[in-house]
Amino acid sequence: MLSTLSRPRALALCALPVVALLAVAGLAPLPFTLAQPGSTSDVLGEHKGKQVITVSGVPVRATTGELRMTTIVATGPRTPVDLGDVVDNWFRGDRAVLPHDSVYPAGKSDAEITERNIGQMRESQNSAVQAALDYLGKSPEQVKVDLQLADIGGPSAGLFFALGIIDKVQGDGRGGDLTGGRTIGGTGTVAADGTVGAVGGVSLKTQAAHRDGATVFLVPKDECADAEAEKPAGLRLVPVTTLKDAVSSLRALEQGKKVPSC
């Protein structure tokens, strides 16, 4: 004869598989990457003891102020992220939970990922040099540019490389600095024709820039909403779509004229 279980005991037994599943889910790796504000580097200055931008073939001017390219720091491609990690970081303004494949290509080894990031940086540097020289009306036969920031992967420093070259050669075009003596932060790819592209992680990069003294942040126009999401107090966002836009906005800022805003 079968005995009948009491209702509380029956419910408890039924709940056991659910609890077990939740426990497993809490410990199992999930397809996410965690990110936070990373380092910044002044492209007008030095990085690890080397001048970031060296220009030869034309007169180069001394600069003041800073042009700080920004980065984010993400967990490694093989670092496991579990449910607890996701919950801990999801509601923090200084953290982001990103799909793993949006940061690291699926099916690639660590070496392949590193090689890809370095390749993107080199391509970004080449495009930045071409865009800057076109803006200045100079040819690669006239002007030689050496960029030293290869250990920071990806293409997102392109805009600031181009701005740094322009500032060292021409400044604001009136004898002053393109920065106006300020610390300018920002991000954005730049194509050879001067088009500025989106990069991702902007809400974290604004925090990195502000932490390191920036009062102005140049942001690809399409990412204004992301930049506004966690914008630190006192940081001014300036949207840009082209290299020419960025130079014009910095000049207007230095002269106290109207500047576009997100």
C-alpha positions as CSV (number, residue, x, y, z in Angstrom):
1,M,0.0,0.0,0.0
2,L,1.4,3.5,-1.0
3,S,1.5,6.1,1.7
4,T,0.4,9.6,1.0
5,L,2.9,12.5,1.4
6,S,1.9,15.6,3.3
7,R,1.5,18.6,1.1
8,P,4.5,20.6,2.5
9,R,6.7,17.6,2.1
10,A,5.5,17.0,-1.5
11,L,6.2,20.6,-2.4
12,A,9.6,20.5,-0.9
13,L,10.5,17.4,-2.9
14,C,9.2,18.9,-6.1
15,A,11.3,22.0,-5.5
16,L,14.5,20.1,-5.1
17,P,15.2,19.8,-8.9
18,V,14.5,23.5,-9.4
19,V,16.9,24.4,-6.6
20,A,19.5,22.1,-8.1
21,L,19.2,23.7,-11.5
22,L,19.5,27.2,-10.1
23,A,22.6,26.1,-8.2
24,V,24.2,24.6,-11.3
25,A,23.3,27.8,-13.3
26,G,24.9,29.9,-10.7
27,L,28.2,28.0,-11.0
28,A,28.2,27.3,-14.8
29,P,30.2,29.6,-17.1
30,L,28.0,31.9,-19.1
31,P,28.7,33.5,-22.6
32,F,29.4,37.0,-21.2
33,T,32.4,39.2,-20.7
34,L,32.7,41.8,-17.9
35,A,34.2,45.2,-18.7
36,Q,35.2,48.3,-16.7
37,P,36.9,51.7,-17.4
38,G,40.5,51.1,-18.5
39,S,43.6,53.2,-18.9
40,T,43.9,56.4,-20.9
41,S,47.0,57.7,-22.8
42,D,47.9,61.2,-23.9
43,V,48.8,60.9,-27.6
44,L,50.6,64.2,-27.4
45,G,52.9,62.8,-24.7
46,E,54.8,59.7,-23.9
47,H,53.7,56.1,-23.4
48,K,56.1,53.7,-21.5
49,G,58.9,56.2,-22.0
50,K,58.4,56.7,-25.8
51,Q,56.8,59.6,-27.6
52,V,53.5,58.4,-28.9
53,I,53.6,60.6,-32.0
54,T,56.8,61.6,-33.8
55,V,56.5,63.7,-36.9
56,S,59.4,64.6,-39.2
57,G,59.8,66.3,-42.5
58,V,57.9,69.5,-41.4
59,P,58.3,71.9,-38.5
60,V,56.7,70.5,-35.3
61,R,55.3,72.7,-32.6
62,A,55.4,72.3,-28.9
63,T,52.0,71.5,-27.4
64,T,50.2,72.0,-24.1
65,G,47.1,70.3,-22.9
66,E,46.3,66.6,-23.5
67,L,44.5,64.4,-26.0
68,R,43.7,61.3,-24.1
69,M,42.5,58.2,-26.0
70,T,40.5,55.9,-23.8
71,T,40.2,52.2,-23.3
72,I,38.1,49.6,-21.4
73,V,39.4,46.5,-19.6
74,A,37.5,43.2,-20.2
75,T,37.8,39.8,-18.6
76,G,40.0,37.5,-20.7
77,P,38.6,35.3,-23.6
78,R,38.9,32.2,-21.4
79,T,37.9,33.7,-18.1
80,P,34.7,32.0,-16.8
81,V,31.8,34.3,-15.9
82,D,29.0,32.8,-13.8
83,L,25.6,34.0,-12.8
84,G,26.9,35.6,-9.6
85,D,29.3,37.7,-11.7
86,V,26.6,38.8,-14.0
87,V,24.3,39.8,-11.1
88,D,27.1,41.7,-9.3
89,N,28.0,43.7,-12.4
90,W,24.7,44.2,-14.1
91,F,23.4,47.1,-12.0
92,R,26.8,48.9,-11.6
93,G,27.3,52.1,-13.5
94,D,31.1,51.5,-13.7
95,R,30.8,48.0,-15.1
96,A,29.2,46.4,-18.2
97,V,28.1,42.9,-19.0
98,L,28.8,42.2,-22.7
99,P,28.1,39.2,-25.0
100,H,31.3,37.3,-25.2
101,D,31.3,37.1,-29.0
102,S,30.9,40.9,-29.2
103,V,34.3,41.3,-27.6
104,Y,36.2,38.1,-28.7
105,P,35.6,36.3,-32.0
106,A,34.1,32.9,-31.6
107,G,36.4,29.9,-32.3
108,K,39.7,31.9,-32.1
109,S,42.7,31.1,-30.0
110,D,44.2,33.6,-27.6
111,A,47.1,34.1,-30.0
112,E,44.7,34.7,-32.9
113,I,42.7,37.2,-30.9
114,T,45.8,39.1,-29.9
115,E,47.0,39.1,-33.5
116,R,43.6,40.4,-34.6
117,N,43.7,43.3,-32.1
118,I,47.2,44.3,-33.0
119,G,46.3,44.2,-36.7
120,Q,43.3,46.4,-36.1
121,M,45.5,48.9,-34.2
122,R,48.0,49.0,-37.1
123,E,45.3,49.5,-39.6
124,S,43.8,52.3,-37.4
125,Q,47.2,54.0,-37.2
126,N,47.6,53.9,-41.0
127,S,44.2,55.4,-41.6
128,A,44.8,58.0,-39.0
129,V,48.0,59.1,-40.6
130,Q,46.4,59.3,-44.0
131,A,43.4,61.2,-42.7
132,A,45.6,63.7,-40.8
133,L,47.9,64.3,-43.7
134,D,45.0,64.8,-46.1
135,Y,43.5,67.3,-43.7
136,L,46.9,69.2,-43.5
137,G,47.4,69.0,-47.3
138,K,50.6,67.1,-46.9
139,S,51.8,63.9,-48.6
140,P,53.5,60.9,-47.1
141,E,56.5,61.8,-49.2
142,Q,56.8,65.1,-47.3
143,V,55.9,64.0,-43.8
144,K,56.9,60.9,-41.9
145,V,54.8,59.9,-38.9
146,D,55.8,57.3,-36.3
147,L,53.2,56.1,-33.8
148,Q,54.1,54.2,-30.7
149,L,51.1,52.7,-29.0
150,A,51.0,49.2,-30.5
151,D,50.4,47.4,-27.2
152,I,46.9,48.7,-26.9
153,G,44.8,46.7,-29.4
154,G,41.8,47.6,-31.5
155,P,40.9,50.6,-33.7
156,S,39.3,53.0,-31.3
157,A,42.3,55.4,-31.0
158,G,42.3,56.4,-34.6
159,L,40.5,59.7,-34.2
160,F,42.9,60.8,-31.5
161,F,46.0,59.7,-33.4
162,A,44.8,62.0,-36.3
163,L,44.1,64.9,-33.9
164,G,47.5,64.5,-32.3
165,I,49.3,64.7,-35.6
166,I,47.3,67.8,-36.6
167,D,48.0,69.5,-33.3
168,K,51.8,68.8,-33.5
169,V,52.0,70.2,-37.0
170,Q,49.3,73.0,-37.2
171,G,47.7,73.4,-33.8
172,D,44.5,75.5,-34.0
173,G,45.7,77.3,-37.1
174,R,46.1,80.5,-35.2
175,G,49.3,79.8,-33.2
176,G,47.6,78.1,-30.3
177,D,46.9,74.5,-29.2
178,L,44.1,72.5,-30.6
179,T,43.3,71.5,-27.0
180,G,43.2,75.1,-25.8
181,G,45.4,73.8,-22.9
182,R,42.6,71.5,-21.7
183,T,42.6,67.7,-21.1
184,I,40.4,66.3,-23.9
185,G,39.3,62.7,-23.8
186,G,37.5,60.7,-26.4
187,T,37.3,57.8,-28.7
188,G,36.4,56.8,-32.2
189,T,37.7,55.1,-35.3
190,V,38.8,57.2,-38.2
191,A,38.8,56.1,-41.9
192,A,41.3,57.4,-44.4
193,D,38.7,59.8,-45.7
194,G,38.3,61.3,-42.2
195,T,34.9,59.6,-41.3
196,V,34.6,58.9,-37.6
197,G,33.1,55.6,-36.6
198,A,31.5,54.1,-33.5
199,V,33.6,51.9,-31.2
200,G,31.5,50.6,-28.2
201,G,32.1,50.8,-24.5
202,V,31.6,54.6,-24.6
203,S,29.8,54.8,-21.2
204,L,32.9,53.3,-19.5
205,K,35.3,55.4,-21.5
206,T,33.7,58.6,-20.4
207,Q,34.4,57.5,-16.8
208,A,38.0,56.7,-17.6
209,A,38.5,60.1,-19.2
210,H,37.0,62.0,-16.4
211,R,39.0,60.0,-13.8
212,D,42.2,61.1,-15.6
213,G,41.3,64.8,-15.7
214,A,39.3,65.3,-18.9
215,T,36.7,68.0,-19.0
216,V,35.6,67.4,-22.6
217,F,34.9,64.1,-24.4
218,L,34.7,63.7,-28.1
219,V,32.2,60.9,-29.0
220,P,31.1,59.4,-32.3
221,K,27.7,61.1,-32.9
222,D,25.9,57.7,-33.2
223,E,27.0,56.8,-29.6
224,C,25.7,60.0,-27.9
225,A,23.0,58.1,-26.0
226,D,25.4,55.5,-24.7
227,A,27.8,58.3,-23.6
228,E,25.0,60.2,-21.8
229,A,24.0,57.0,-19.9
230,E,26.7,57.2,-17.3
231,K,28.3,60.6,-18.0
232,P,30.2,61.9,-15.1
233,A,29.2,65.3,-13.7
234,G,31.3,68.1,-15.2
235,L,32.3,66.2,-18.4
236,R,31.2,67.9,-21.6
237,L,30.2,65.6,-24.5
238,V,31.0,66.8,-28.0
239,P,29.6,64.6,-30.9
240,V,31.6,64.2,-34.1
241,T,31.1,62.5,-37.4
242,T,34.3,63.5,-39.2
243,L,37.9,64.5,-38.4
244,K,37.0,68.0,-39.7
245,D,34.1,68.1,-37.2
246,A,36.4,67.3,-34.4
247,V,39.0,69.9,-35.3
248,S,36.3,72.6,-35.8
249,S,34.7,71.8,-32.5
250,L,38.0,72.0,-30.6
251,R,38.8,75.3,-32.3
252,A,35.3,76.7,-31.4
253,L,35.8,75.5,-27.8
254,E,39.1,77.2,-27.5
255,Q,37.7,80.4,-29.0
256,G,34.6,80.4,-26.7
257,K,32.2,79.8,-29.6
258,K,29.2,77.6,-29.9
259,V,30.1,73.9,-29.9
260,P,27.8,70.9,-30.8
261,S,26.4,68.9,-27.9
262,C,24.9,65.5,-27.4
